[in-house]
Amino acid sequence: MTFTPLTKTMLRIAVGITLAFIYIPLLIILLYSLNPSQVLGWPPEGFTLSWFPEAIKDDGAREALLNSLKVATVATAIALVLGTLAALAVSRHRFFGRDSVSFLVLIPIALPGIVTGIALNATFTQVMGIDLTLWTVIIAHATFCVVLVFNNAAARLRRMSTSLEDASADLGATPWTTFRRVTIPNMRSALVAGGLLAFALSFDEIVVTNFTIGAGEKTLPVWIFEVLFRPNQPGKVYAVAVIAILLSMIPVYIANRMTREESTTATGAGVAAPAIAEP
């Protein structure tokens, strides 16, 4: 497709506006984290890095970050297993109520967070009679993280031909071998993308977390929300936010590299034949 010079200029302007819309608020967070004043105000009064050592040394922030990483990692792992299996069932098998199952799996992501939080809180405390802990937060997060993995996996499976899986079965591979050596490798980039989205959604979730976390325990979003409005704390909180942004870039960069390399390999070499193992 060929664009006129005017169209190219307009597209560049549109891209610049989009990037500014996304990243200017993040830049403001960075500027506040460098502000030596203990009172929020614009413009910043100066420049300092002193908030970052304080943020790193803060026991509450470190514990909250560790809790968020634990919750997001385990919730994502659960979502990857359940979401992949659900996508395989819906995409590769025909059964009564298949469309209804797809619809029911997608509902949790559309519900208001406060409704999900109230429902899960009542289920855990009233119906099941269990104490709220990080495990209840993990289970709560997994309920909506499944949706992201399911969407990505189902979309990939719909685009994947079954010919490779059929060939693998014809050549004597067991269903497990076909799944492990043929289906999963062809779904890899979709699962990585779904897992990253699920991790990010779990990492920054605060509404459902507030209803399902135990007393005295905090995830990083809960800690930031509680500490932000305390006296003499804004700079440290913004420093913690900047550190969280930098950490979140690592898995996104890795996933981008993996997806790019996989696309390059597929374009250059075509679709790989299934690896066959003994049944």
Helices and strands as residue ranges (DSSP letters): H 5-33, H 51-57, H 59-92, H 98-110, H 113-122, I 123-127, H 134-159, H 163-170, H 175-178, I 179-183, H 184-203, H 207-212, H 220-228, H 234-269
